[in-house]
Amino acid sequence: MTTIAIIGAGPGLGSAVARRFGREGFDVALVARDEARLDALAGALGTEGVNARGFSADVREPEQLRDALDRAAAHLGPVEVLQYSPLPRRDFMRPVLETTYLDLVGPVEFSVYGPVTAVQQVLPGMRELGRGTILFVNGGTAVLPHQDRAGTSIAFAAESAYGQLLHHALADDGVHVAQLIVPGAIVAGHERKDPGVLADTLWRLHRDRHGFRHFADDLDA
């Protein structure tokens, strides 16, 4: 089988997606900054029959991210599915009139340079396989900017534009690109925004390969 690489893997959505794709036979590469937490998560998934392994990297450090994805492919097999879903830092979300150009460096590195680096690293392997899926998970400010969350509003919009461009550019290569918008917080037990429910949604986006932008819930929810 092939591999799903989850960028921004953690105990919530990342863990749920790992379980969902693991049930379908995928190996799982968990990518985040904290190696100890990744190892613990991989161990917990292993007890459930999911072959998972952690690869530490900071998405704002391109060389680290490239190295992590290279190691994932070497240890687990070619990356067929890439999910980019790290949680933005709170200090990215400042009011627009208090946001300087320096305040935008972090959000742009996080939501533009990071996904571009990841996509460019896994795309040759997807083309060699003749198939692939790239999944972007973003908050509601990707679609409806909020004046008190300028950094994510601006950077998510740029990430969305990049994803949509990829959606069209890669269609003939057998690589499907989709975006899931999750308004507000991911909430355990929520009818539409529980991690397990979102993982099922992301699995369907990979399986059904239809359309670019999808919504987990209403924007005003």
Summary of the structure (lengths in Angstrom):
residues: 221
radius of gyration: 16.3
end to end distance: 38.0
largest distance: 49.7
contacts: 781
relative contact order: 0.14
helix: 51%
strand: 19%
